[in-house]
Amino acid sequence: MSKTTRATQALQKAGIAFTLHPYDYDPAAESIGLAAATALGIEPRVMLKTLMAEADGKPVCVVLPADREVSMKRLAALFGAKSAQMMKPEAAERLTGYHVGGISPFGQKRAVPTAIEEAAMAEEKVFINAGQRGLLLAVRPQDARDLLRARIGPVVA
C-alpha cells in the first residue's frame, strides 16, 4: 500500500502535521467508518467520514463523525441552499478522483465547498481518510478546517 496520496501531498505542501494510520479495509462492512474506528481502537466521534453531496445541484463535501448521519436539511442550510442530496457514487469518484471507501476531503481533483460537523472541532485530533481504502490520517481539526476553508456547523441528523 502506497502511503503517498494526493491527500497526503496536499497536507505536506501546506505544512500541516499529520500521522498515517493503515488498517485492514473491509469492503463488506456495513459502515466503513465504524469498521475503521474499531480496527484502530478509536472512538467513532473522532473517526470522520467524508461524503459527497449536492446542494441545489452543486457539489459539496461534508465531513462528520462515522457514527452519525448527515442531515440534508442542515447541510443545505449551511450552504445557503434550498435542498441537498447525496451524490451518486460514480459521480463522487469522477469528481474527487478517489474510490468510494477512500474519498478524502484533501487533494480532490476538483476542490468543492466543504462542511465539517461543528462537534469535531472540539477534538484534539481527528481521523480522516487519507485518499485510499485502508489508510487514514490523524490531523488537528483546526488544520483541516483551515486547509479546506471549510464551513463549520451542525450537519448531523
Secondary structure, 3 states (H helix, E strand, C coil): CCCCCHHHHHHHHCCCCCEEEECCCCCCCCCHHHHHHHHHCCCHHHEEEEEEEEECCEEEEEEEECCCCECHHHHHHHCCCCCEEECCHHHHHHHHCCCCCCCCCCCCCCCCCEEEEHHHHHCCCEEEEEEECCEEEEECHHHHHHHHCCEEECCEC
